[in-house]
Amino acid sequence: MRVGILNLPFDNNYGGNLQRYALARVLWEMGHDVKHINLRYSYCLPFYKKPYCYAKRLLMKLLGSKSSIFLEQERKREDERMEINALNFYERYVNHTRVVYGIKEIGQVCRENKFQAVVVGSDQVWRHGMVKGVLGLDNYMLGFIHDEHIKKIAYAVSLGTEQRLGSAQVQRYSKFYNKFSAVSVRESQSVALFDEYGWTEPRAQHVLDPVFLLKKEDYVTLTEKETVDNAAKNRIFCYILDTNKRIEDIIRCKERELESASVTVGLKDTEKVSVEQWLYNIYTCRLMITDSFHGVAFSILFNKPFVFCGNEKRGNMRLSSLYKMFMIDSEQTEHLDWQAINRNIEQFRRVSEDFLNHSLRAE
């Protein structure tokens, strides 16, 4: 089957890029012709906003502001610089469409590639507040696809938080939900929430985040294909998205406790630290400290003790669901029964693969 994958726009996020890779690879191994829809952020102001925005910025500049008049172009150059390693990984390992910037072009590439199914997910593609400035929830619920012969499948879609939609929103999005052939979610809480909404046809199924569909050895193989260093070997590896004093204090405390140096990587370091190096850092470290969902996910995959620093802004519901799935005590993440956890991963991996196989079965 010819399958397109739609998720958040391409960026330098390690977890997001490995998620795309894992889902595309698993679907390809199942025998499907898979392409990721290469959605990018647009750095252009709408034409009707340009006169006002440029005039305002020029005035601010004359009054002493250091901000740029052509802010969008500067952001584009900065993002391209930070995305260089992620782009190399994406180009090498993820089969994809041409670059698209909006819903009209997405519709065009769906027709060009004659997709028989479109899989939306994973990540927080159904988090209303996150996607309203990208494509909007109606489009991430594939409302732009009107051909009834194209299967619509949601894989491990995430809401990110427990914030509920209003009654008018529920009614609006119900008509899109009911057009799906199959729906699965990344957080167990979402199943009950969809039931509250009346979104029961099809009924959502709880599955694994795509990165868990591959085994540890699959990721280790990636690190063996690239030049990596031992920067984090036997040390504390810190992957921090939003640093603050509390997190810095945790890192210093663990350094003293373990008498170990730490290595810290954030999204501002992606120009220097490749996807493969990031994986290798987790694989070889002594302890992982992170405020990232995928930082925790790969710690679990590599059976590494970890400390999760809650990040409410990015959504902690994801972690509570993951802990429940693998029966992890959130207070004991440095001392875990890895054999039991690995058995749980295998069990849910089979469930998740069965969902994909069944939902993409030719009628």
The 8 nearest C-alpha neighbors of each residue, nearest first, counted from 0:
[[1, 31, 32, 2, 115, 116, 361, 359],
 [2, 0, 32, 114, 115, 33, 31, 116],
 [1, 3, 33, 116, 114, 117, 32, 0],
 [2, 4, 117, 34, 35, 33, 114, 118],
 [3, 5, 35, 118, 36, 117, 119, 34],
 [6, 4, 119, 36, 118, 120, 35, 3],
 [5, 7, 120, 119, 124, 121, 8, 4],
 [6, 8, 124, 9, 5, 38, 122, 123],
 [9, 7, 38, 39, 40, 10, 6, 37],
 [8, 10, 39, 38, 7, 37, 11, 40],
 [11, 9, 12, 82, 8, 85, 78, 16],
 [10, 12, 82, 85, 13, 81, 269, 266],
 [11, 13, 15, 14, 10, 16, 266, 85],
 [14, 12, 16, 15, 274, 17, 11, 85],
 [15, 13, 17, 293, 16, 12, 18, 294],
 [14, 16, 18, 12, 13, 17, 19, 122],
 [15, 17, 19, 18, 13, 14, 20, 12],
 [18, 16, 20, 14, 19, 15, 21, 13],
 [17, 19, 15, 210, 21, 16, 20, 209],
 [20, 18, 16, 17, 22, 21, 23, 15],
 [19, 21, 17, 23, 18, 93, 22, 24],
 [20, 22, 24, 18, 210, 23, 19, 209],
 [21, 23, 25, 209, 19, 24, 20, 26],
 [24, 22, 26, 20, 21, 25, 19, 27],
 [23, 25, 27, 21, 22, 26, 20, 28],
 [26, 24, 28, 22, 27, 23, 21, 29],
 [27, 25, 29, 23, 28, 24, 31, 22],
 [26, 28, 31, 24, 30, 29, 25, 33],
 [29, 27, 25, 30, 26, 24, 31, 23],
 [30, 28, 26, 27, 31, 25, 356, 24],
 [29, 31, 27, 28, 26, 32, 0, 25],
 [30, 32, 27, 0, 33, 26, 29, 1],
 [31, 33, 1, 0, 2, 27, 30, 34],
 [34, 32, 2, 31, 3, 1, 27, 23],
 [35, 33, 95, 3, 94, 96, 36, 4],
 [34, 36, 95, 4, 3, 37, 94, 96],
 [37, 35, 96, 5, 4, 38, 95, 34],
 [38, 36, 98, 96, 35, 95, 99, 97],
 [37, 39, 8, 99, 100, 36, 98, 9],
 [40, 38, 8, 100, 9, 99, 41, 37],
 [39, 41, 8, 100, 42, 38, 9, 133],
 [40, 42, 43, 100, 39, 101, 44, 75],
 [43, 41, 71, 75, 40, 44, 72, 74],
 [44, 42, 41, 45, 71, 72, 46, 40],
 [43, 45, 46, 49, 48, 42, 71, 47],
 [44, 46, 48, 47, 43, 49, 42, 50],
 [45, 47, 49, 48, 44, 50, 43, 51],
 [48, 46, 45, 49, 50, 51, 44, 52],
 [47, 49, 45, 46, 51, 50, 52, 44],
 [48, 50, 52, 46, 51, 47, 53, 44],
 [51, 49, 53, 52, 48, 54, 47, 46],
 [50, 52, 54, 49, 48, 53, 55, 47],
 [53, 51, 55, 49, 54, 50, 48, 56],
 [52, 54, 56, 55, 50, 51, 49, 57],
 [55, 53, 57, 51, 52, 56, 50, 58],
 [56, 54, 52, 58, 53, 57, 51, 59],
 [55, 57, 59, 53, 68, 58, 54, 60],
 [58, 56, 60, 54, 59, 55, 53, 68],
 [57, 59, 61, 55, 60, 56, 54, 62],
 [60, 58, 62, 56, 64, 57, 61, 55],
 [59, 61, 64, 57, 63, 62, 58, 56],
 [60, 62, 58, 63, 59, 57, 64, 56],
 [63, 61, 59, 60, 64, 58, 57, 65],
 [64, 62, 60, 61, 59, 65, 58, 66],
 [63, 65, 60, 59, 66, 62, 61, 67],
 [66, 64, 63, 60, 67, 59, 68, 62],
 [67, 65, 64, 68, 60, 70, 56, 59],
 [68, 66, 70, 69, 65, 56, 60, 73],
 [67, 69, 56, 70, 57, 53, 66, 60],
 [70, 68, 67, 71, 72, 73, 53, 56],
 [69, 71, 67, 73, 72, 68, 74, 66],
 [72, 70, 74, 42, 73, 69, 75, 43],
 [71, 73, 75, 74, 70, 69, 76, 42],
 [74, 72, 70, 76, 75, 71, 77, 69],
 [75, 73, 77, 71, 72, 76, 78, 70],
 [74, 76, 72, 78, 73, 77, 79, 71],
 [77, 75, 79, 73, 74, 78, 80, 72],
 [78, 76, 74, 80, 75, 79, 73, 81],
 [77, 79, 81, 75, 80, 76, 82, 74],
 [80, 78, 82, 76, 81, 77, 75, 83],
 [79, 81, 77, 78, 82, 83, 76, 270],
 [80, 82, 270, 78, 79, 269, 83, 77],
 [81, 83, 11, 79, 85, 80, 84, 86],
 [82, 84, 86, 85, 80, 81, 270, 79],
 [85, 83, 87, 273, 86, 82, 270, 88],
 [84, 86, 88, 82, 87, 11, 83, 89],
 [85, 87, 89, 83, 84, 88, 82, 90],
 [88, 86, 84, 90, 85, 89, 91, 83],
 [89, 87, 85, 91, 86, 90, 92, 84],
 [90, 88, 86, 93, 92, 91, 87, 85],
 [91, 89, 87, 88, 92, 86, 93, 94],
 [92, 90, 88, 89, 87, 93, 94, 86],
 [91, 93, 89, 90, 88, 94, 20, 24],
 [94, 92, 89, 20, 95, 90, 91, 23],
 [93, 95, 34, 35, 92, 33, 96, 90],
 [96, 94, 35, 34, 36, 37, 93, 97],
 [95, 97, 36, 37, 34, 35, 98, 108],
 [96, 98, 37, 99, 95, 36, 108, 38],
 [99, 97, 37, 38, 96, 39, 100, 36],
 [98, 100, 38, 104, 37, 101, 39, 105],
 [101, 99, 39, 38, 41, 40, 104, 98],
 [102, 100, 103, 104, 99, 105, 134, 38],
 [101, 103, 105, 104, 106, 134, 100, 138],
 [102, 104, 106, 105, 101, 107, 100, 143],
 [103, 105, 107, 106, 102, 99, 101, 108],
 [106, 104, 102, 108, 107, 103, 109, 99],
 [105, 107, 109, 103, 104, 108, 102, 110],
 [106, 108, 104, 110, 105, 109, 111, 103],
 [109, 107, 111, 110, 105, 106, 112, 104],
 [110, 108, 106, 107, 112, 111, 114, 113],
 [109, 111, 113, 107, 108, 112, 106, 114],
 [112, 110, 108, 113, 109, 107, 114, 106],
 [111, 113, 109, 114, 110, 108, 1, 96],
 [114, 112, 110, 111, 109, 115, 1, 108],
 [115, 113, 1, 2, 116, 112, 109, 3],
 [114, 116, 149, 1, 2, 0, 113, 150],
 [117, 115, 150, 2, 149, 114, 151, 3],
 [118, 116, 3, 151, 2, 4, 152, 150],
 [117, 119, 152, 4, 153, 3, 5, 151],
 [118, 120, 5, 153, 4, 6, 154, 152],
 [121, 119, 156, 154, 6, 122, 153, 155],
 [120, 122, 156, 155, 154, 6, 119, 123],
 [123, 121, 157, 124, 120, 156, 6, 155],
 [122, 124, 157, 126, 158, 125, 159, 156],
 [123, 125, 126, 122, 156, 157, 120, 139],
 [126, 124, 158, 123, 127, 157, 136, 156],
 [127, 125, 158, 123, 129, 124, 128, 159],
 [126, 128, 129, 130, 125, 136, 131, 135],
 [129, 127, 126, 131, 130, 132, 136, 125],
 [128, 130, 126, 127, 131, 132, 123, 124],
 [129, 131, 133, 135, 132, 127, 128, 134],
 [130, 132, 135, 133, 128, 129, 127, 134],
 [131, 133, 130, 134, 135, 129, 128, 127],
 [134, 132, 130, 131, 135, 129, 40, 8],
 [135, 133, 138, 130, 131, 132, 102, 136],
 [136, 134, 131, 130, 137, 138, 133, 139],
 [135, 137, 139, 138, 127, 140, 130, 125],
 [136, 138, 140, 142, 135, 139, 141, 172],
 [139, 137, 141, 142, 140, 136, 135, 143],
 [140, 138, 136, 141, 137, 124, 135, 125],
 [139, 141, 137, 138, 142, 175, 136, 176],
 [142, 140, 138, 139, 143, 144, 137, 175],
 [141, 143, 138, 144, 137, 140, 175, 145],
 [142, 144, 141, 138, 145, 106, 102, 137],
 [145, 143, 142, 141, 146, 106, 149, 147],
 [144, 146, 147, 143, 142, 149, 141, 148],
 [145, 147, 148, 144, 149, 150, 143, 115],
 [148, 146, 149, 145, 150, 144, 178, 151],
 [147, 149, 146, 150, 115, 116, 145, 151],
 [150, 148, 115, 116, 147, 146, 151, 114],
 [151, 149, 116, 180, 117, 148, 115, 152],
 [152, 150, 179, 117, 180, 116, 118, 149],
 [151, 153, 118, 181, 179, 180, 182, 117],
 [152, 154, 182, 119, 118, 183, 120, 156],
 [153, 155, 183, 120, 156, 121, 119, 182],
 [156, 154, 184, 185, 121, 183, 208, 206],
 [157, 155, 184, 121, 120, 154, 185, 122],
 [156, 158, 123, 159, 185, 122, 125, 184],
 [157, 159, 126, 125, 123, 160, 156, 124],
 [160, 158, 314, 157, 123, 126, 317, 316],
 [159, 161, 314, 162, 316, 158, 315, 126],
 [162, 160, 163, 316, 159, 158, 188, 189],
 [163, 161, 160, 164, 158, 159, 126, 127],
 [164, 162, 161, 165, 192, 160, 169, 166],
 [163, 165, 168, 169, 166, 162, 127, 167],
 [164, 166, 168, 167, 169, 163, 170, 162],
 [165, 167, 169, 168, 170, 164, 196, 171],
 [166, 168, 170, 169, 165, 171, 164, 172],
 [169, 167, 171, 165, 170, 166, 164, 172],
 [170, 168, 166, 172, 171, 167, 173, 164],
 [169, 171, 167, 173, 168, 172, 166, 174],
 [170, 172, 168, 169, 173, 167, 174, 175],
 [173, 171, 175, 169, 174, 170, 168, 176],
 [174, 172, 176, 170, 175, 171, 169, 177],
 [173, 175, 172, 177, 176, 171, 178, 170],
 [176, 174, 172, 173, 178, 177, 142, 140],
 [177, 175, 173, 178, 174, 179, 172, 140],
 [176, 178, 174, 175, 179, 200, 173, 201],
 [177, 179, 176, 175, 180, 174, 151, 147],
 [180, 178, 151, 181, 177, 176, 152, 182],
 [179, 181, 151, 152, 150, 178, 201, 358],
 [180, 182, 152, 179, 201, 358, 153, 183],
 [183, 181, 153, 203, 152, 154, 204, 201],
 [184, 182, 204, 203, 154, 155, 205, 153],
 [185, 183, 155, 156, 205, 186, 157, 204],
 [184, 186, 155, 157, 206, 156, 208, 205],
 [187, 185, 320, 188, 189, 184, 317, 157],
 [186, 188, 189, 205, 190, 320, 185, 184],
 [189, 187, 186, 190, 191, 192, 320, 161],
 [188, 190, 192, 187, 191, 186, 193, 184],
 [189, 191, 193, 192, 188, 203, 187, 194],
 [192, 190, 194, 189, 193, 188, 195, 187],
 [191, 193, 189, 195, 194, 190, 188, 196],
 [194, 192, 196, 198, 190, 195, 191, 189],
 [193, 195, 191, 197, 192, 196, 198, 199],
 [196, 194, 192, 193, 197, 191, 198, 190],
 [197, 195, 193, 194, 198, 169, 192, 173],
 [196, 198, 194, 195, 199, 193, 173, 200],
 [199, 197, 193, 196, 194, 200, 173, 202],
 [198, 200, 202, 201, 197, 194, 193, 203],
 [201, 199, 202, 198, 177, 176, 203, 197],
 [200, 202, 199, 181, 203, 182, 180, 177],
 [203, 201, 199, 200, 204, 182, 198, 181],
 [204, 202, 183, 182, 190, 201, 184, 205],
 [203, 205, 183, 184, 206, 182, 202, 190],
 [204, 206, 184, 183, 187, 185, 186, 203],
 [207, 205, 351, 185, 155, 184, 183, 204],
 [208, 206, 185, 209, 351, 211, 347, 155],
 [207, 209, 210, 211, 155, 185, 206, 121],
 [210, 208, 212, 211, 22, 18, 21, 207],
 [209, 211, 18, 212, 21, 208, 213, 17],
 [212, 210, 213, 209, 208, 207, 214, 348],
 [211, 213, 209, 210, 348, 214, 21, 25],
 [214, 212, 211, 210, 217, 21, 215, 25],
 [213, 215, 216, 217, 212, 211, 218, 300],
 [214, 216, 217, 218, 300, 301, 219, 213],
 [215, 217, 219, 214, 218, 220, 213, 221],
 [218, 216, 220, 214, 215, 219, 213, 221],
 [217, 219, 221, 220, 216, 215, 222, 214],
 [218, 220, 216, 222, 221, 217, 215, 223],
 [221, 219, 223, 218, 217, 222, 216, 224],
 [220, 222, 218, 219, 224, 223, 275, 217],
 [223, 221, 275, 219, 220, 224, 225, 279],
 [224, 222, 220, 221, 225, 219, 226, 227],
 [223, 225, 221, 222, 220, 226, 275, 219],
 [226, 224, 223, 222, 227, 275, 221, 276],
 [225, 227, 228, 224, 223, 222, 276, 275],
 [228, 226, 276, 225, 222, 229, 279, 275],
 [227, 229, 230, 226, 276, 279, 231, 280],
 [228, 230, 232, 231, 227, 280, 283, 279],
 [229, 231, 228, 232, 280, 262, 234, 227],
 [232, 230, 234, 280, 284, 229, 236, 262],
 [231, 233, 283, 284, 229, 234, 230, 280],
 [234, 232, 285, 284, 283, 231, 235, 286],
 [235, 233, 285, 231, 284, 232, 261, 260],
 [234, 236, 261, 286, 285, 287, 284, 262],
 [235, 237, 287, 262, 261, 231, 284, 263],
 [238, 236, 263, 288, 289, 287, 262, 239],
 [237, 239, 289, 264, 265, 263, 288, 236],
 [238, 240, 265, 289, 290, 241, 237, 242],
 [239, 241, 265, 242, 266, 290, 291, 238],
 [242, 240, 239, 243, 290, 310, 265, 246],
 [241, 243, 239, 246, 240, 244, 247, 245],
 [244, 242, 246, 245, 247, 241, 248, 239],
 [243, 245, 247, 246, 248, 242, 249, 250],
 [246, 244, 248, 247, 243, 249, 242, 308],
 [247, 245, 249, 248, 244, 243, 242, 250],
 [246, 248, 244, 250, 249, 245, 251, 243],
 [247, 249, 251, 245, 246, 250, 244, 252],
 [250, 248, 246, 252, 247, 251, 253, 245],
 [249, 251, 247, 253, 252, 248, 254, 246],
 [252, 250, 254, 248, 253, 249, 247, 255],
 [251, 253, 249, 255, 250, 254, 248, 256],
 [254, 252, 256, 250, 255, 251, 257, 249],
 [253, 255, 259, 251, 258, 252, 257, 256],
 [256, 254, 258, 252, 253, 257, 251, 259],
 [255, 257, 253, 254, 258, 252, 259, 251],
 [256, 258, 259, 254, 255, 253, 260, 252],
 [259, 257, 255, 254, 256, 260, 253, 234],
 [258, 260, 254, 257, 234, 261, 235, 255],
 [261, 259, 234, 254, 235, 262, 258, 257],
 [260, 262, 235, 234, 236, 263, 259, 254],
 [263, 261, 236, 231, 237, 235, 264, 260],
 [264, 262, 237, 238, 236, 261, 265, 239],
 [265, 263, 238, 268, 237, 239, 262, 266],
 [266, 264, 239, 267, 268, 240, 238, 263],
 [265, 267, 268, 269, 240, 12, 264, 11],
 [266, 268, 265, 269, 81, 270, 264, 240],
 [269, 267, 266, 265, 270, 271, 264, 272],
 [268, 270, 272, 271, 266, 81, 267, 273],
 [269, 271, 81, 268, 272, 83, 84, 80],
 [272, 270, 269, 268, 273, 84, 81, 267],
 [273, 271, 269, 270, 276, 268, 277, 274],
 [274, 272, 276, 84, 275, 277, 269, 271],
 [273, 275, 277, 276, 13, 278, 85, 272],
 [274, 276, 222, 278, 273, 277, 279, 221],
 [277, 275, 279, 273, 278, 227, 274, 272],
 [278, 276, 274, 280, 275, 279, 273, 272],
 [279, 277, 275, 281, 276, 280, 282, 274],
 [278, 280, 282, 276, 281, 277, 283, 222],
 [279, 281, 277, 231, 278, 283, 282, 284],
 [282, 280, 284, 278, 279, 283, 298, 277],
 [281, 283, 279, 280, 301, 284, 278, 303],
 [284, 282, 232, 280, 281, 279, 233, 231],
 [285, 283, 233, 232, 234, 281, 231, 286],
 [284, 286, 233, 234, 235, 283, 287, 232],
 [287, 285, 235, 304, 305, 284, 236, 303],
 [286, 288, 305, 236, 237, 235, 306, 304],
 [289, 287, 237, 306, 305, 307, 236, 238],
 [288, 290, 238, 307, 239, 291, 237, 294],
 [289, 291, 308, 307, 239, 310, 309, 240],
 [292, 290, 294, 289, 293, 295, 240, 239],
 [293, 291, 295, 294, 296, 318, 290, 317],
 [294, 292, 296, 295, 14, 291, 297, 13],
 [293, 295, 291, 292, 296, 297, 289, 298],
 [294, 296, 298, 293, 292, 297, 299, 291],
 [297, 295, 293, 299, 298, 294, 292, 300],
 [296, 298, 300, 299, 295, 294, 301, 293],
 [297, 299, 303, 295, 301, 296, 300, 302],
 [298, 300, 302, 297, 296, 301, 303, 295],
 [299, 301, 297, 302, 298, 215, 296, 211],
 [300, 302, 298, 299, 303, 282, 297, 215],
 [303, 301, 299, 300, 298, 337, 304, 297],
 [302, 304, 298, 301, 299, 305, 286, 287],
 [305, 303, 333, 286, 332, 287, 334, 302],
 [306, 304, 287, 333, 286, 288, 332, 303],
 [305, 307, 288, 287, 332, 289, 308, 333],
 [306, 308, 289, 290, 288, 309, 305, 295],
 [307, 309, 290, 289, 310, 306, 246, 288],
 [310, 308, 290, 307, 311, 315, 291, 314],
 [309, 311, 312, 313, 290, 315, 314, 308],
 [310, 312, 314, 313, 315, 309, 160, 316],
 [313, 311, 314, 310, 315, 160, 309, 159],
 [312, 314, 311, 310, 315, 159, 160, 291],
 [313, 315, 311, 159, 160, 312, 316, 310],
 [314, 316, 317, 318, 311, 310, 309, 319],
 [317, 315, 319, 318, 160, 314, 159, 320],
 [316, 318, 315, 320, 319, 186, 159, 321],
 [319, 317, 321, 320, 315, 316, 322, 292],
 [318, 320, 322, 316, 321, 317, 323, 315],
 [321, 319, 323, 186, 318, 317, 322, 187],
 [320, 322, 318, 324, 323, 319, 317, 325],
 [323, 321, 327, 319, 325, 324, 320, 326],
 [322, 324, 326, 320, 321, 325, 319, 327],
 [323, 325, 321, 322, 326, 320, 343, 327],
 [324, 326, 322, 323, 327, 340, 343, 321],
 [327, 325, 323, 322, 324, 328, 340, 321],
 [328, 326, 322, 325, 329, 323, 332, 335],
 [327, 329, 331, 330, 332, 326, 322, 335],
 [328, 330, 331, 332, 327, 322, 319, 307],
 [331, 329, 328, 332, 333, 327, 306, 334],
 [332, 330, 328, 333, 334, 329, 335, 327],
 [333, 331, 334, 305, 329, 335, 304, 330],
 [332, 334, 304, 305, 331, 335, 306, 286],
 [335, 333, 332, 331, 304, 336, 305, 337],
 [336, 334, 337, 332, 333, 331, 304, 327],
 [337, 335, 338, 339, 340, 334, 327, 341],
 [336, 338, 340, 339, 335, 341, 302, 299],
 [339, 337, 341, 340, 336, 342, 343, 335],
 [338, 340, 342, 337, 341, 336, 343, 325],
 [339, 341, 337, 343, 342, 338, 325, 344],
 [340, 342, 344, 338, 343, 339, 337, 345],
 [343, 341, 345, 339, 340, 344, 346, 338],
 [344, 342, 346, 340, 341, 345, 325, 347],
 [343, 345, 341, 347, 342, 346, 348, 340],
 [346, 344, 348, 342, 343, 347, 341, 349],
 [345, 347, 343, 348, 349, 344, 342, 350],
 [348, 346, 350, 344, 349, 345, 351, 343],
 [347, 349, 345, 351, 350, 346, 212, 344],
 [348, 350, 352, 347, 346, 351, 353, 345],
 [349, 351, 347, 353, 348, 352, 354, 346],
 [352, 350, 348, 354, 206, 353, 349, 347],
 [351, 353, 355, 349, 354, 350, 348, 356],
 [352, 354, 356, 350, 351, 355, 357, 349],
 [353, 355, 351, 357, 352, 356, 358, 350],
 [356, 354, 352, 358, 353, 357, 359, 351],
 [357, 355, 353, 359, 354, 358, 360, 352],
 [356, 358, 360, 354, 355, 359, 353, 352],
 [357, 359, 355, 360, 356, 181, 354, 180],
 [360, 358, 356, 357, 355, 361, 116, 0],
 [359, 361, 357, 358, 356, 362, 355, 0],
 [360, 362, 359, 0, 358, 357, 115, 356],
 [361, 360, 359, 358, 150, 357, 148, 0]]
